[in-house]
Amino acid sequence: MFEKNSIGTGLVLGGILPAISWVVFEYILHNDAFIMDKPAVPYLIAVGLNLVLLRYCLKNQLEDTGKGVMMFTFAFMLVVFLFKIHIR
């Protein structure tokens, strides 16, 4: 289905961790968590998880997969930034 070392695989992997982070903070923790007072925390956790994944990819010579993860992370943060600025 996907090659092990491809940009497409990196884009998919880069989207999984932010999606999991969003589900956890939006539906499971909702307003029960102390850190939910800070609206950017779920996004920063998602980016941190993607950076760990990026480090893993680059350490294991999966450069194209790492590029895909990096592209998704930058696009994700750009979208979050634009929506947060637009809401204010």
N, C-alpha and C positions, 0 to 999 in steps of 0.2 A: 504494500500500500504506500508507505513512505520510505524513502531512502533514509538510512541512519544519519548520514551527514548531508543534509540539504537545508536550504533556507526555508522551504515549506514546513519541514519538520520543526524547525526552530520557531516559526510563527505559531504553529499549533501548540508546542510546548510552552511558549511564552504566554499564550492565552489561558492555559489551564490554571496556573497558580493565581493570577488575578481573579479569575472566575471563582475559584474555591474561596479565596479571601473575601470576595464580595458576598458570596452565599453565607459564609460563616458570620460576617458582621451584620448583614442585612436581615437574615432570617433566624439565625440561631441565637446570636447575642442581642440583637435588636437594640434595646435601650438598657439592657441589664449590665453592660460592661462600663467600668469606670472610664475607660479610654474613649468612649463614644462621645464624651464632651468635646473632644477634639476631632473635627470632621475629616481631617486629612489623614488620620492614623491608618485607616484600612488601606488607603492607596499607598502610603509609604511602606506598609508591611508587604503589600503585593510587589512593589518595586524591589524591596529587599530580598524577597524570595526569588524574584527573577534574576537578581544579581548573583545569588548563590548558584542558580542554574547556569547562568552565563559563565561563571568561574569554572564549574564542573565541565562544561562543554569545551572551553578553551584549554583546560588542563589535560583533557583526553583527546586532543587533536581533532575536535569536531568544530572546525572554524566556521563552516557554512551554517551549521545548526546554531552556533553562538551568534552569528550575524543575524539570523532570523529572530532569535530571542531578543537581541539588542534592538532590532527594528520595531518589534512589537512593544517593547518596553517604552521606547521613545514615543511611539504613536499613542500608546495608552496614556502616558503622562501629558502629552499635548492635548488630548481629548479631555482629560480630567481638568487640566488647567483652563481650557476654553469654557467648559461647562461651569466651573466654579467662578470664573470671572463674569460670565453671562448671567448667572443667578444673582449676583450682587447687583 
